[in-house]
């Protein structure tokens, strides 16, 4: 998922009210550390589709800055359901990643239907199991793989 540029307070408020974690990067176009961390945030966003990532240009959004003060740039706000759960000032991607990991809401795995599982090749079943951290130890036959996957269906 890409990082979304937010340009109004209403747009930001609608985004941060969502149940999933929303990370907002308050930046300025003239800020060197902001420029340095931007591609790293883009990369993190692409690896965390279950997390909203947004950015706010502090020089173009005075109404947003009134509600969310920024003393240094970049400043990251972390929201869950409209509430600020953390903030971080600086361009340290490791700190941002740690806060994302601490506050992210990971959706439960989606397990395909029985018909879809039956149609899959064994290598695709194994790949599905790896993605969902389902053990394959001792499982040899396709039917065994499918039976193990079914146990994880919600």
C-alpha positions in Angstrom: 0.0 0.0 0.0 1.3 3.5 -0.9 1.7 6.4 1.5 -1.2 8.7 1.1 -0.7 12.5 1.0 -3.3 14.1 3.3 -4.2 17.7 2.6 -7.1 18.6 5.0 -7.9 18.0 8.6 -11.2 16.3 7.7 -9.3 13.8 5.5 -6.9 13.1 8.2 -9.6 12.6 10.8 -11.5 10.2 8.6 -8.3 8.2 8.0 -7.2 7.9 11.6 -10.7 6.8 12.9 -10.3 3.5 11.1 -9.7 0.4 13.4 -6.4 -0.4 11.9 -3.2 1.4 12.8 -2.5 4.6 11.0 1.0 6.1 10.8 1.1 9.8 9.9 4.5 11.3 8.8 4.5 15.1 9.4 7.2 16.4 7.1 8.4 19.5 5.1 9.7 19.5 1.6 12.8 21.4 2.7 13.7 19.0 5.5 16.7 16.8 4.8 15.9 14.0 7.3 12.3 13.9 6.0 13.6 13.3 2.5 16.0 10.6 3.7 13.4 8.6 5.6 10.6 9.0 2.9 11.7 6.0 0.7 12.1 3.9 3.8 8.6 4.7 4.9 7.3 3.9 1.4 9.1 0.5 1.6 7.6 -0.2 5.1 4.1 0.7 3.8 4.5 -1.7 0.9 5.3 -4.5 3.4 2.4 -3.6 5.8 -0.8 -3.5 3.8 -2.8 -3.9 7.0 -1.5 -0.5 8.3 -2.5 2.9 6.9 0.4 5.2 6.1 -0.1 8.9 5.4 2.0 12.0 5.2 1.2 15.7 5.9 3.2 18.6 4.6 3.4 20.9 7.6 3.8 24.0 5.4 0.6 23.4 3.5 -1.8 22.2 6.2 -1.9 24.8 9.0 -5.4 23.5 10.2 -3.9 20.0 10.7 -0.9 21.4 12.6 -3.1 23.3 15.0 -4.7 20.0 16.1 -1.5 17.9 15.9 1.5 20.0 17.1 4.9 19.3 15.5 8.1 20.6 17.1 10.6 18.7 15.0 10.6 17.0 11.6 9.9 14.4 10.8 7.3 13.7 13.5 5.3 10.5 13.4 1.9 10.1 15.0 0.5 6.6 15.5 -3.3 6.3 15.7 -5.8 3.6 16.4 -9.5 4.3 16.1 -8.9 8.1 16.3 -6.7 7.9 19.4 -3.0 8.8 19.4 -1.2 5.7 20.7 2.4 6.9 20.2 4.5 9.7 18.7 8.0 9.8 17.5 10.3 12.6 16.5 13.2 11.9 14.1 14.2 10.0 11.0 15.1 6.7 12.7 13.3 4.0 10.6 14.1 1.3 13.2 12.1 3.3 15.9 9.2 3.7 13.5 9.2 0.0 12.6 9.3 -0.9 16.3 6.3 1.3 17.0 4.4 -0.1 14.0 5.2 -3.7 15.2 4.0 -2.8 18.8 0.7 -1.2 17.7 -0.3 -2.9 14.4 -3.5 -5.0 14.2 -2.7 -8.0 12.1 -5.8 -9.4 10.4 -6.6 -13.1 10.8 -5.4 -15.2 7.9 -7.9 -15.8 5.1 -8.0 -19.5 4.3 -9.4 -20.4 0.9 -12.5 -22.5 0.6 -12.4 -26.3 0.3 -13.0 -26.1 -3.4 -10.1 -23.6 -3.8 -7.8 -25.7 -1.6 -8.6 -28.9 -3.7 -7.7 -27.0 -6.9 -4.3 -25.8 -5.6 -1.1 -27.6 -6.4 0.9 -29.0 -3.5 3.6 -26.3 -3.9 0.9 -23.6 -3.6 -0.5 -25.2 -0.5 3.0 -25.2 1.0 3.4 -21.6 0.1 0.1 -20.8 1.7 1.1 -22.6 4.9 4.4 -20.7 5.1 2.6 -17.4 4.7 0.3 -18.3 7.6 3.0 -20.0 9.8 1.3 -23.3 9.6 3.6 -26.2 10.3 4.2 -28.7 7.5 6.3 -31.2 9.6 5.3 -34.8 8.9 2.9 -33.8 6.1 3.5 -35.5 2.8 0.3 -36.0 0.9 -1.8 -33.2 -0.6 -4.8 -34.3 1.5 -2.7 -34.0 4.7 -1.7 -30.5 3.7 -5.4 -29.5 3.1 -6.5 -31.1 6.3 -3.9 -29.1 8.3 -4.8 -25.9 6.6 -8.6 -26.4 7.4 -7.7 -26.4 11.1 -6.8 -22.7 10.8 -10.0 -21.5 9.2 -11.9 -19.1 11.5 
